[in-house]
Amino acid sequence: MGRIIIQRTFGAGVTLLVLSGLTFALLALMPGDPVDLLAGSDPRMTPDDIARLKALYGVDKPFWERWISWLGRLAEGEFGYSRMFGAPVADVLPEALLRTLSLAIAALAISTVLGIAGGALAALKPGSIFDYGANFLAFAGVAAPSFWLALMGMALFSITLGWLPASALSADPDAGFFERARHLILPIAVLAALETAAILRHARAAVGEALTQAHVQTARSKGLSDFRIIWRHVLPNAMTPLVTVLALDLGALVSGAVVVEVMFGYPGMGKLLYDAILGADYNLAMAVLLLGAGAILLANAAADVAYAALDPRIGFGKMET
């Protein structure tokens, strides 16, 4: 197992290295740089001042030289300085990461319960109205863009009904717990709706396959209730692929909640990435992107471990092949 862990760690490192190079190249293709933005906001800056600042910050060099220099600082544990926040990147990230994790975990917990329960009920009654309805909602949820779902949620619950605020943060800094939680209902609901659709489809397929196994048919012939069959005989087998999906979904939520966070003005990692790219804050954008990629790689590793733990017949050696 140690060899497999070393291989996975090495593969993740190579993946992050390649992604960092591609990301740096894409950021370099964007028009303007931090010095150009600074010059645009200060008409007193002369061309000599601009050239001197570009040489000072190294933005006049080819992107690959800046990338190698950035890798050297990263190897020393230095993420660089955020121009937008006027602080080290390492000081900016923790609060945003904690907020995104809170949002992602809450949405995944809700979607897990709803998705598995809905998928199990649909599999128990194949061809029923509930089955067709659950499949329709699942496909609609997967196809619906997150920004459209966020807009519809705002239009219905914030503007038409006036039940929920359209922003993720309260304007009152002294707001209590319940008031702050009320502002998070819509963002969490949008993320949970998207994830519920994906989990429901996988749960429907996994539970449907488990119901066809011989021991489940034997349990049914003995007259056991549907609840007991699902709880004791079906879910233990169906959870193996489902746990893999859930681990991957958590990584995707942490790294991919950009649209929802921007739509609701939630200052998490997604909003931080959006602002960093618009503000040409390359150090901050690179750190956020690599953290997102790292979350996905970590989720893949967690999914492999969970898969092997739930089904000891697989093992790390067989997973490799």
N, C-alpha and C positions, 0 to 999 in steps of 0.2 A: 504493500500500500504506500510505503514511503516513496518508492520510485514513481508511482502514479501522481502523488502530490507534487513531487519535484517537476515532473513533466507538465502538469497543469499550471504550476506557478510560472515555469519558464514560458509556456505558451501564452499565458495572460500577460506576462511582461513584454513579449514580442508584439502582441496585439496592441497593447497600450502605446508602445513605441511607434508603431506604424500609424496608429490613429492620431497620435500627437503631431507627427510630421504632416499628415494629410490636413489636419485641422489648421496647423500653422500656415500651410500653403493657401488654404481657402481664405483665412483671415487676411493674408497678405494681398489677395486679389481684390479685396474690398477697396472702394475708392476712399482716399484720404487716410490719415493716420492721426494719432493723438496731437502731434505738433500742428498739423493742418487745422484741426478743430480748434486748438488754442489760438492759432493765428486768426481764424475767422471770427473769434469773439473779442479779439483785441486789435483794433485797427492801428495801434501805435507800433506794432511789431514790424520791423524792416526785413527785407529778404536776407540780410546778413544774420539777423537774430534767428530767423527760421532755420537757416542752414546750420548755425551753431547748435541750436537745440536738437535738430535731427541727428547731428554727429554725436551729441552728448548722450542721447537716448538710444542711439544705434539704429534708428529707423531708416537711415539712408543706406544700410547694408542689404545685401540679398537676403531673402527670407531664410535660406538654409543656414546662413551664418548666424542669424538671430535665433533660429531653432536650436542649433548646437549650443549656443551660449545659454539659452533657456534650459536645455537639458543639463548643462553643467551646474547651474544654480539649483535645479530641482534635485540633482544628486546630493547636494549639500543640505537638502531639506528646506530650501528657500523657494517659495512660490512667487516671489516678486512683490511689487507694490501696486496697489490699486489706485489709479489716477482719479477715478470717480469718487471714491470714498476717502481718499487721502489717508489710507491706512494700509498696513500689510495685508495681502490677500488671505493669509492664514487667520487673521483676526476677523475677516468679513464672512468667511464661509460657515463657521459652526452654527450661528443662529439661523441662517437660511436653510442649512441642511436639517436642523432639528425641526423646523417648521414643515418642510417638505415630507420628512419622515412621519410626522404626526398626521399630516393629511393623507399620505399614502397608506399607512397602517389602518387608519379609521375606514377609508374607502374599501380596502381589501377585506377587512373583517366583515363589513356589511355585505359586500358582494359574494364573499365565500358562503355565508349562511344562506342568502337568497338563491345563489346560483346552484349550490349543491341540492338544496331542498327542492327547488323548481325542477332541476334535471332529474332527480330521483322520482318525483311524482309523475313527470312526463313519461319516464321510462316504464313506470308501473302500469300506465294506461296508454299503450301505444295506439295511435290512430284515433284517440279521443279528442274532444274539443280542446281540452286543456293542453294536450300534446301539440296540436296544431297551433294553438295560441302561444305556447311557450316557444316553439320554434320560430314563429313569426317575430315575436319580440326579440329573440336572440339575434336573428339575422338583421332586424331593423337596428338593434343596438350596435352591432358590429359595423354596419354600414353608415350610421349617423356620424357626421363629423363632430368632434368635441366642441368646436366653436359654435356650431349651430345649436347643439344641445344646451350649451351655456346661455346663448341668446334667448332660446325658447323658455328656459327656466327663469331668466330675468323678466321676460315679457309677461309670463303667466303669474309667477309667485311674488314678484316685486312690484310690477307696474299695474297689472290688472287686479290682482287680489290684495296686494299690499301686505302679504303675510310675512315675507322675509326680506331682509336688506339685500341689495344687489352687490355690495362690496364685501370682501372677506374680512375686513378689519373695521372695528368700531372707531368712529371719529373721537369718541370720548376716551382719553388715556386712562381714566379711572373706572372704566366700565367693569362690571362684575363678571364672574365666570359664565353665568347663563347668557348674558348679553353677548359676550365674545363668542360663545358657542353658537348662538343664533346666527351670527354672521358667517359661520363656517358651514352651515347646513347645505346651502346651495352648491358650493364648490365640492364638498364631499359627495353630495347626491349625484352630481354630474359624473365625477370619476367612478363612483360606485355603479351607476347605471351602465357605463361603458364596460366595466370589468364584469358585472353580473352577466351581461350578454355573452361574453367570451366563456366564462366559467360554466354557464348553463349548458352551452353546446357541448363542452367536454364532459360535463357530468352526465348529460343525457346519453352520450355515446358509451361512457365507461360503465354506468349502471346498467344500460341495456345489454351490454356484452356480458356483464357479470350475472345477469338474470338468466342467461342461457346455459350456465354451467350446471353440471350434473348434481352437485351437492345442493344447489339452490332449488332445482327441480324436486329433489328428494324432500327438502324442507317444506316445499309447497304441498307436496302430496300428503305430508303428515298433518296438514291443516294449520300450520303456523300462520299468524297474522302477517299482513304486509309490513307493518312497522317492525316486527321482530326479524323478519327476513332481511329487510333493508339494513337494520342496525347491526345484526350479528353475522350475517352471511354475505351481504352484497358490498357494503361500504368498506370493509377491510380489504377486499380485492380491488374495488374501484378507486380507493384512495391512492394507490401507487402512481398511476398516471396523473391524478388530480393534484397531488402534492408537488409534482414536477411543474405543473402548470402554474400553481400558486406561487412557487418560489420565483419562477420567471416573471410572473405578473408583478410581484413586488419590486423586482429590479427595474422593470419597465415603468412602473408608476413613479419611482424615485427619479429616474432619468428623463421621463417623457411627459411630465405634467406641465410643460411649458405653456401650452395654449390656455389651459384652465386657470393657471396662476396669473397669467397676463390679463385674461378676460375679467377676473374678479379682483385684480389688484392685490394679489396675495404675495407678500415678499418672501417667497421661497426660492429654491434653486432655479426653477424655471424662469421666474421673473428676473432673477439676478442675471441669468444668461442672456435674456432678451435685452436688458438694459446695458450689459457689458458689450454686446455686439454693436448695438446702436451707438454707444459712446466710444467705440474703438478702444476699449479697455482690454487689451490683448491678454495681459497676465491673468486678469480675473476670468475672462472667457475661457482661456485654456484650462484653468484649474477646475472650473465648473464642468466643462465638457469631459475632462479626464475622470472626474469623480462620477459623472453619469455613466461613462463607459465602464469604470471599475465596479459600479453597482450592478450592472448587467452581468459582468464576468463573475462577480461574487455570487449572484443569484444562480448562474449556471452551475457553479461549483456546489452550492447548497442543494440544488435540485438533484445533482448526481449523488451526493451523500444521502439525501432523503430517499432516493430511489433504491439505493443499495440497502439502507436500513429497513425499509418497509418490505423488501423482498430479498432476503439473504441468499437466495439461489442465484442472484445476479452477480453480486460481488464486484469489486473494483476492476479485477482482471478482465471479467467478461464485459464490463462497461466500456473498457478500452477498445475492444474489438467491435 
